């Protein structure tokens, strides 16, 4: 993994005011000692030379006025370094919290294009109906290796499809396959940007957002953020008339130029979040604002077929160690619900598999 400078501030050196005073004091003593040596050399060069006595170590003692002047300069130097760092406005606990990012964070990358092919094949085998999204990811992964990017960075994905086809499950599977930290956001619950991006001081809920908390916890600068049902986030307006809706808050982070120099509302310092990957799921794009759609062209996904569901049930059932009988019971239930409309959702199939797994693991009746 490569290191990535995510906190865009200039940390002051670890020197204390006392250490600076000692350094300046020693420097002043050396200057005065050198001046005395110059005067002695000038005396020796006279014709005839005047006697100067044996060579002795010259001890310089600073006056109180010198010490006060050095202390003032050391203090001003510390203050100016603090001001130049961009961290002077933070409380000590917040500065200590951000210190974890001082030397950068890791970036996860793929070792080869072959590994990108393997991950894409794995996703397609498990979720063949998600082929349009898998193809976009596949090309992005290959490009990141081919062009030598410092880490994996996916274009913002907007998955548009009917409910219950596994859009979020696919996204979490992708993060696990890439071994990237991830977080899921339910837009129906967190319809304001505060929870994800943070809230500025002055509000009762002031604090850093979940995204920065994830980065601080994992020390990885390119996590995957999955936002479910973004179209249901709605619009949030403060008492001052400002807009704090989730879609509006995401816009700067979906554009590489602005994401690479994004200012946290809470810490009020800039971060480079251009490496973060975003996967957003919707059941309809009509409620979404046009600026978001222009940044994330929707990837249209189809309804599930009975074949998709039975194939998924067989793969998952075998992976979880279900008996052949148990798997076939689930398949029969899926086929019995077949019709002109999507029979049942992927969530229902997953619940059926979990139920069968529980039953087979339980005590047998005699």
C-alpha positions as CSV (number, residue, x, y, z in Angstrom):
1,X,0.0,0.0,0.0
2,X,1.1,3.5,-0.8
3,X,1.0,6.5,1.5
4,X,-1.4,9.3,0.6
5,X,-1.3,12.8,2.1
6,X,-4.9,13.3,2.9
7,X,-4.7,16.1,5.5
8,X,-3.7,19.2,3.5
9,X,-2.1,21.2,6.3
10,X,1.5,22.0,7.2
11,X,2.2,20.6,10.6
12,X,4.5,22.7,12.7
13,X,7.7,21.1,13.8
14,X,7.9,19.3,17.2
15,X,10.2,22.0,18.6
16,X,9.1,23.6,21.8
17,X,9.7,27.2,22.7
18,X,12.3,26.2,25.2
19,X,14.3,24.2,22.6
20,X,14.2,27.2,20.2
21,X,15.4,29.5,22.9
22,X,18.3,27.2,23.6
23,X,19.2,27.0,19.9
24,X,19.0,30.8,19.5
25,X,21.1,31.4,22.6
26,X,23.8,29.0,21.5
27,X,23.8,30.7,18.0
28,X,24.2,34.1,19.6
29,X,27.1,32.9,21.8
30,X,28.8,31.4,18.7
31,X,28.5,34.7,16.9
32,X,30.0,36.7,19.7
33,X,32.7,34.1,20.2
34,X,33.6,34.4,16.5
35,X,33.8,38.2,16.8
36,X,36.2,37.9,19.6
37,X,38.4,35.5,17.6
38,X,38.4,38.0,14.7
39,X,39.6,40.8,17.0
40,X,42.3,38.5,18.4
41,X,43.5,37.6,15.0
42,X,43.7,41.2,14.0
43,X,45.9,41.9,17.1
44,X,48.2,39.1,16.1
45,X,48.6,40.4,12.6
46,X,49.9,43.8,13.8
47,X,53.5,44.8,13.1
48,X,54.9,44.3,15.7
49,X,52.3,42.0,17.1
50,X,51.0,42.7,20.6
51,X,51.1,39.9,23.2
52,X,47.8,38.3,23.6
53,X,48.5,35.5,26.1
54,X,47.9,31.8,25.7
55,X,44.9,30.4,23.8
56,X,41.9,29.9,26.1
57,X,38.3,28.8,25.6
58,X,36.2,31.9,25.4
59,X,33.2,31.7,27.7
60,X,30.2,33.9,26.6
61,X,27.5,34.8,29.1
62,X,24.3,36.4,27.8
63,X,22.7,39.3,29.5
64,X,19.2,39.3,30.8
65,X,18.1,41.6,28.0
66,X,19.5,39.1,25.5
67,X,17.5,36.3,27.1
68,X,14.3,38.3,27.1
69,X,14.8,39.2,23.4
70,X,15.4,35.5,22.5
71,X,12.3,34.4,24.4
72,X,10.2,36.9,22.5
73,X,11.5,35.8,19.2
74,X,11.0,32.1,20.0
75,X,7.4,32.8,21.1
76,X,6.7,34.7,17.8
77,X,8.2,31.9,15.8
78,X,6.0,29.3,17.5
79,X,2.9,31.5,17.0
80,X,3.7,32.0,13.3
81,X,4.3,28.3,12.7
82,X,1.0,27.6,14.4
83,X,-0.9,30.1,12.2
84,X,0.8,28.9,9.0
85,X,-0.2,25.3,9.8
86,X,-4.0,25.9,9.5
87,X,-4.5,24.1,12.8
88,X,-4.4,27.0,15.2
89,X,-8.2,27.2,15.5
90,X,-8.6,23.6,16.7
91,X,-8.9,22.5,20.2
92,X,-6.2,20.2,21.6
93,X,-8.4,17.1,21.5
94,X,-9.2,17.7,17.8
95,X,-5.6,18.3,16.9
96,X,-4.6,15.1,18.7
97,X,-7.3,13.3,16.8
98,X,-6.0,14.5,13.4
99,X,-2.4,13.7,14.3
100,X,-3.1,10.1,13.2
101,X,-3.2,11.5,9.6
102,X,-0.1,13.6,9.9
103,X,2.1,11.1,8.0
104,X,-0.6,10.2,5.5
105,X,-2.8,7.2,5.1
106,X,-2.6,4.0,3.1
107,X,-4.0,3.5,-0.4
108,X,-5.2,0.1,-1.5
109,X,-4.2,-0.9,-5.0
110,X,-4.4,-4.0,-7.3
111,X,-1.2,-5.9,-8.0
112,X,-2.1,-6.6,-11.7
113,X,-4.7,-6.4,-14.4
114,X,-5.1,-10.1,-14.0
115,X,-6.4,-9.6,-10.5
116,X,-8.9,-7.0,-11.9
117,X,-10.1,-9.6,-14.3
118,X,-10.5,-12.1,-11.5
119,X,-12.6,-9.7,-9.4
120,X,-14.8,-8.8,-12.3
121,X,-15.3,-12.5,-13.2
122,X,-16.2,-13.2,-9.5
123,X,-18.8,-10.4,-9.4
124,X,-20.3,-11.4,-12.7
125,X,-20.5,-15.1,-11.7
126,X,-22.3,-14.2,-8.5
127,X,-24.5,-11.3,-9.9
128,X,-24.8,-11.8,-13.7
129,X,-27.8,-9.3,-13.8
130,X,-25.4,-6.6,-12.5
131,X,-23.3,-6.9,-15.7
132,X,-23.6,-3.2,-16.7
133,X,-22.2,-2.1,-13.3
134,X,-19.6,-4.8,-13.2
135,X,-18.3,-3.8,-16.6
136,X,-17.7,-0.2,-15.5
137,X,-15.8,-1.4,-12.4
138,X,-13.8,-3.9,-14.4
139,X,-12.5,-1.2,-16.9
140,X,-11.8,1.2,-14.0
141,X,-9.8,-1.5,-12.1
142,X,-7.7,-2.4,-15.2
143,X,-7.1,1.3,-15.9
144,X,-5.9,2.0,-12.4
145,X,-3.2,-0.7,-12.8
146,X,-2.3,0.1,-16.4
147,X,-1.8,3.8,-15.7
148,X,0.0,3.3,-12.4
149,X,-2.5,5.1,-10.2
150,X,-1.4,5.3,-6.5
151,X,-4.6,3.5,-5.5
152,X,-7.9,2.1,-6.6
153,X,-10.3,4.8,-7.5
154,X,-13.7,4.1,-9.1
155,X,-15.8,6.6,-10.9
156,X,-18.9,7.5,-8.9
157,X,-21.5,4.9,-9.6
158,X,-25.3,5.5,-9.6
159,X,-27.0,2.2,-9.8
160,X,-30.6,2.6,-11.1
161,X,-32.8,-0.5,-10.8
162,X,-35.9,-2.0,-9.3
163,X,-35.8,-2.7,-5.5
164,X,-34.6,-6.0,-4.2
165,X,-32.2,-6.9,-7.0
166,X,-29.1,-6.8,-4.8
167,X,-27.5,-3.4,-5.7
168,X,-26.2,-2.8,-2.2
169,X,-25.2,-6.4,-1.8
170,X,-23.2,-6.2,-5.0
171,X,-21.5,-3.0,-3.7
172,X,-20.5,-4.7,-0.4
173,X,-19.2,-7.8,-2.3
174,X,-17.1,-5.4,-4.4
175,X,-15.6,-3.8,-1.4
176,X,-14.8,-7.2,0.2
177,X,-13.2,-8.5,-3.0
178,X,-11.0,-5.4,-3.2
179,X,-10.3,-5.6,0.6
180,X,-11.2,-1.9,0.9
181,X,-12.9,-0.4,4.0
182,X,-16.5,0.4,3.3
183,X,-19.5,2.0,5.0
184,X,-23.2,1.9,4.2
185,X,-25.5,4.9,4.5
186,X,-29.3,4.6,4.5
187,X,-30.5,7.8,2.8
188,X,-34.0,7.3,4.3
189,X,-32.5,7.6,7.8
190,X,-29.6,10.1,7.1
191,X,-31.3,12.4,4.7
192,X,-29.1,15.3,5.7
193,X,-25.4,15.6,4.9
194,X,-24.4,16.0,8.6
195,X,-24.1,12.3,9.4
196,X,-21.9,11.5,6.4
197,X,-19.8,14.7,6.0
198,X,-19.9,16.3,9.4
199,X,-21.6,19.2,11.1
200,X,-20.0,22.5,11.9
201,X,-19.5,23.8,15.4
202,X,-22.5,25.7,16.9
203,X,-24.9,22.9,16.2
204,X,-26.0,20.5,18.9
205,X,-24.8,17.5,16.8
206,X,-21.5,19.1,15.8
207,X,-18.8,16.5,14.9
208,X,-16.9,14.9,12.1
209,X,-18.9,12.8,9.6
210,X,-18.9,9.1,9.3
211,X,-16.6,9.2,6.3
212,X,-13.7,10.9,8.1
213,X,-14.3,8.7,11.1
214,X,-13.9,5.7,8.9
215,X,-10.7,7.0,7.5
216,X,-9.3,7.9,10.9
217,X,-10.2,4.4,12.1
218,X,-8.9,2.4,9.2
219,X,-6.0,4.7,8.1
220,X,-7.0,4.1,4.5
221,X,-7.7,7.0,2.1
222,X,-9.7,5.2,-0.6
223,X,-12.7,3.5,1.1
224,X,-16.0,2.7,-0.7
225,X,-19.1,4.5,0.5
226,X,-22.4,2.9,-0.3
227,X,-25.5,5.1,-0.2
228,X,-28.8,3.2,-0.4
229,X,-32.0,4.7,-1.9
230,X,-30.5,8.1,-2.5
231,X,-33.7,9.4,-4.1
232,X,-35.4,9.2,-0.8
233,X,-33.0,11.5,1.0
234,X,-35.3,14.5,0.5
235,X,-34.4,18.1,1.1
236,X,-33.2,19.5,4.4
237,X,-33.3,23.2,5.2
238,X,-31.9,24.9,8.3
239,X,-33.5,27.7,10.3
240,X,-31.2,30.1,8.5
241,X,-32.5,29.1,5.2
242,X,-29.4,27.1,4.2
243,X,-29.7,23.7,2.4
244,X,-28.1,20.7,4.1
245,X,-29.6,17.9,2.0
246,X,-27.5,14.8,1.3
247,X,-27.5,15.1,-2.5
248,X,-26.2,18.7,-2.3
249,X,-23.5,17.8,0.2
250,X,-22.2,15.0,-2.0
251,X,-21.7,17.2,-5.1
252,X,-18.2,18.5,-4.3
253,X,-17.0,15.0,-3.4
254,X,-18.2,13.5,-6.7
255,X,-16.0,15.9,-8.7
256,X,-12.3,15.1,-8.6
257,X,-11.2,18.7,-8.7
258,X,-13.2,19.7,-5.7
259,X,-12.9,16.4,-3.8
260,X,-9.1,16.8,-3.8
261,X,-9.4,19.9,-1.7
262,X,-12.6,19.5,0.4
263,X,-13.0,21.4,3.7
264,X,-14.5,19.5,6.6
265,X,-17.4,21.4,8.1
266,X,-16.3,20.4,11.6
267,X,-12.5,20.5,11.6
268,X,-12.5,23.4,9.1
269,X,-9.3,22.1,7.5
270,X,-8.9,20.8,3.9
271,X,-8.7,17.1,3.1
272,X,-7.9,15.3,-0.1
273,X,-10.9,12.9,-0.5
274,X,-10.4,12.4,-4.3
275,X,-9.5,8.8,-3.8
276,X,-12.8,7.9,-2.1
277,X,-15.2,5.7,-4.3
278,X,-18.9,6.2,-4.2
279,X,-21.7,3.7,-5.0
280,X,-25.2,5.1,-4.9
281,X,-28.3,3.1,-5.4
282,X,-31.7,4.4,-6.5
283,X,-35.0,2.9,-7.5
284,X,-35.8,5.9,-9.7
285,X,-33.8,8.9,-10.9
286,X,-36.6,11.4,-11.3
287,X,-36.3,12.9,-7.7
288,X,-32.5,13.4,-8.1
289,X,-31.2,16.9,-8.9
290,X,-29.7,17.4,-12.3
291,X,-26.2,18.4,-11.1
292,X,-25.9,15.0,-9.4
293,X,-27.1,13.2,-12.5
294,X,-24.6,15.1,-14.7
295,X,-21.8,13.9,-12.4
296,X,-23.0,10.3,-12.2
297,X,-24.8,9.1,-15.3
298,X,-27.2,6.3,-14.1
299,X,-26.3,2.7,-14.8
300,X,-29.6,1.1,-15.8
301,X,-30.2,-2.4,-14.3
302,X,-32.8,-4.9,-15.3
303,X,-35.4,-6.8,-13.2
304,X,-34.4,-10.2,-11.9
305,X,-35.5,-13.3,-13.7
306,X,-36.4,-16.6,-12.2
307,X,-33.2,-18.0,-13.6
308,X,-31.2,-15.3,-11.9
309,X,-32.8,-16.1,-8.6
310,X,-32.4,-19.9,-8.8
311,X,-28.8,-19.6,-9.9
312,X,-28.1,-17.3,-6.9
313,X,-29.9,-19.6,-4.5
314,X,-27.8,-22.6,-5.7
315,X,-24.5,-20.8,-5.5
316,X,-25.2,-19.3,-2.0
317,X,-26.7,-22.6,-0.7
318,X,-23.7,-24.5,-1.8
319,X,-21.3,-21.9,-0.3
320,X,-23.1,-22.1,3.0
321,X,-23.1,-25.9,3.1
322,X,-26.8,-26.5,2.6
323,X,-27.9,-30.0,1.6
324,X,-29.0,-30.7,-1.9
325,X,-32.6,-31.2,-0.7
326,X,-32.6,-27.9,1.1
327,X,-31.3,-26.1,-2.0
328,X,-33.9,-27.7,-4.2
329,X,-36.7,-26.8,-1.9
330,X,-35.7,-23.1,-2.2
331,X,-35.4,-23.4,-6.0
332,X,-38.9,-24.9,-6.2
333,X,-40.3,-22.1,-4.1
334,X,-38.7,-19.5,-6.4
335,X,-40.0,-21.3,-9.5
336,X,-43.5,-21.5,-8.0
337,X,-43.6,-17.7,-7.8
338,X,-42.6,-17.2,-11.4
339,X,-44.8,-14.9,-13.4
340,X,-44.7,-12.0,-15.9
341,X,-43.4,-9.6,-13.1
342,X,-40.3,-10.1,-11.0
343,X,-41.4,-13.1,-8.8
344,X,-39.6,-12.3,-5.5
345,X,-36.8,-10.1,-4.4
346,X,-33.2,-11.1,-3.8
347,X,-33.8,-10.2,-0.1
348,X,-36.5,-12.8,0.1
349,X,-34.2,-15.5,-1.4
350,X,-31.4,-14.6,1.1
351,X,-33.9,-14.9,4.0
352,X,-35.0,-18.3,2.6
353,X,-31.4,-19.4,2.5
354,X,-30.7,-18.2,6.0
355,X,-33.8,-19.9,7.3
356,X,-32.8,-23.2,5.6
357,X,-29.3,-22.9,7.1
358,X,-30.8,-22.4,10.6
359,X,-33.1,-25.4,10.2
360,X,-30.4,-27.7,9.0
361,X,-28.1,-26.6,11.8
362,X,-30.7,-27.3,14.5
363,X,-31.4,-30.5,16.4
364,X,-33.0,-33.3,14.4
365,X,-36.4,-34.6,15.5
366,X,-36.6,-38.4,16.3
